[in-house]
Amino acid sequence: MASIIVARKHNNGNFTIGIYLVDLFALGTKDTYFQFNIQLRELDEIIEKMGNGQMIKAGYALVHNIIYGANAFAEDNGFRVYKDFSVTQFILEEDTEDIELIEIEFGNSGKPFLIQ
């Protein structure tokens, strides 16, 4: 599981953020939501609460590949990506060849692995 925050900074210094809970073993995006026009202190509070001090900064290309790759893996294996991704996908850049492709293994040895 990956908990991912993507933050986009506005001209006024505030942020719009997308938060994604991603299952790399089977389901792709399991939960997602966004917040619009929040201040830096609010963003810092969200990061602290979500990560409990354990979150790390990652380049955009990596998180993009994790989210879109996990979703493609899920769909290829008959799972539906969480419905709200249809909204929060717009916080991300389009999944085009302009984004560096990073090879990530999904599933367990390439096969879906779901624990209920």
N, C-alpha and C positions, 0 to 999 in steps of 0.2 A: 504494500500500500504506500502511496505517495500522497502527502498533503502539500499542495502547491498553491502559492499565491503569486499572481501576476499583477503588477501594479503599473498603471499608466499615469504619468504626471501631466496635469493640466497647466496651462499658461499662468493660472492664478496660484500655482504652488500646491494645490490639492491633488488628490489622486482618485482614480476609479480603479477598483480592484476586482479581479475574478479569483475565486477560491475553488479549487478542484480537489476532490478526493478520488484518487485514481487507483484502481485495482489492476496491477500489471500481470496478474495470473489468469484472469478470466473476463471480468465484467467491464473493463475500461472505466470511464467516468461513472462513479457510483453516486456522487452527490456534487452539487456545484451551486454557487450563488455569487452575487456581486453586490458591491456597495459603490455608490456614485458620489464623487466630490467630497471625499473625507480629508481631514487634515492629517499631517504627518504624525502627530501624536496618536491619533486614532489608529493609523496604520501600524505604528510601533506596538500599540496595545494588542492589536489583533495578532501580530506576529508572535508576541510574547505568550499570549494565551494559547495559540494553536501549537506552537513548538515547544513550549515549556523550556525554552533556552536551547532546544536541540535542532532548530531549523538552520539550514545552511544556504548561503547565496549560491545560485547557479545561473549560468548563462541562459539567455532566452532560447537559443537553439535546442539546448538539452530539454528544458521543460516542454517546449513545443513538440519535440519528438516523443517524449513520454506520453503526453496527453493524446496526440493524434495517433501515435503508434498503438497505444493500448486500446483506443476506441476502434481502430481498424481491426486489430486482433479479435476483439470481442465480437464485432459484427461479422467477421469472417467465420466465427464459430457459433453463430446463431443467437448471440446475446444482443439485447437492445441497450444502447447507451442511455443513461439517465436523461429524462425528457427535458430538463432545464438546461442541458448543454446547448440546446437550440438557441438559447438566449446568450449564455455566457461565452459561446464560441466567438462572438463579435468583439470580445476584449482581446482575443488572440489575433495574430496575423493570419491571413489566409494560408492554408496548407499548400504552398506552391514550391516549385523547385528553387525559389530564391532563398529558402531556409535550408541551411546545411543539414544533410541527412546524417544522422548518428545511428549506428546499429545498436539496437537494444533488444535483448532477448525477452520475449513475453511468454507467459505460461510457464509450465514446468517441463523443461526439455522440449519446448515448442508446442506443448499440448495444454489445453485449458486445464486449470487446477482450481476447483471450487470447493471450499469448505463452508458448510452451513452451520 
